[in-house]
Amino acid sequence: MKLIDKLRNKRHLEDYEYEYLLTKLSDNEKAYLFEQARAVAQENFGNKVFIRGLIEFSNYCKNNCYYCGIRRDNEKVERYRLNKEDVLECCQTGYQLGFRTFVLQSGEDDSYRVNEMSDIIRTIRDKYPDCAITLSMGEKDKHTYEQYFHAGANRYLLRHESINEKHYASLHPEGMHIQTRVQCLKDLKEIGFQTGSGIMVGSPKQTTQNLIEDIKFLEELSPEMIGIGPYLPHEDTPFKEEAKGSMDTTLILLAIMRLMHPQALIPSTTALATIDPTGRDQGILAGANVVMPNLSPLTMRKKYQLYNDKACMDDEAAESLDSLNKRLEKIGYTISYDRGDFKGEKDV
Ligand code: SF4
């Protein structure tokens, strides 16, 4: 327990101490870790969970990450792109339901020209000045990020996946480099985006040492948002036979992140809800404070599967919000309809 108190107070541990937390905790110690992480989340956010409306606007991707269901070489995927009107329709639905953050997510799809994408962002910004716009569109050059920022986007999610060069290379084909991703993250922060990064827990060949390196990288980067979810295999990828990540380790890492980054926005991910029906609740009870319900059209959702059996595919946004609310109430939480910026961010 001393180690957990130390992490809460100092927000930093030695490598061997992280190793203990990741691999040797007893059930009692785990319960104490989650309790402390929950207390820190509650100190900062009360018993509130922010919601983000996820709009998966294109499942085309030029990349071929070995773990991803919408990788370029997966010919079984039925590809789609939403146009500007479709995206605006999703925003309208979301806004009426109370969402004040829209997350525009896609594969790395270069068919949206920078001007076209900026126009979509600018239109959302003009129509919904009280909303945050989050982008999750992969690696771009700094100038492109700047244009999106100036068009009105506020936040950008880009998981680094593994800071260890060798491990990163085992997850991604030649031509993709962790250095590029780190540069993108630095550019995003420099431009002024609230920036999110993170990893999959239990991705193939990941070692405990890799996880420690990732913890230290995130400590240095100090992102405003941290995405931690278990690795889940997809049957049409080279990693189809690989074992899924551990829910336990995911929750431990999530709690460590909360203790190290008290004010970070940390989602309880759909991957957690997929690995276990109570996964989303457990994520919140381990210190997460964000949930991202899907606003994408129902017909498109099944086509946007990074892994198999993705949870929450069949509910309309309104239904899913309703059931989310009920679930949260059962564990003593409620939805916050605030925009939920990282504290200290200037108004935009
Ligand atoms: S993980 Fe992202 S970049 Fe990689 S193939 Fe999937 S959508 Fe594309």
Boltz pocket constraint, residues with backbone or C-beta under 6 A from the ligand:
constraints:
  - pocket:
      binder: B
      contacts: [[A, 60], [A, 61], [A, 62], [A, 63], [A, 64], [A, 65], [A, 68], [A, 69], [A, 70], [A, 71], [A, 72], [A, 106], [A, 107], [A, 108], [A, 138]]
      max_distance: 6.0
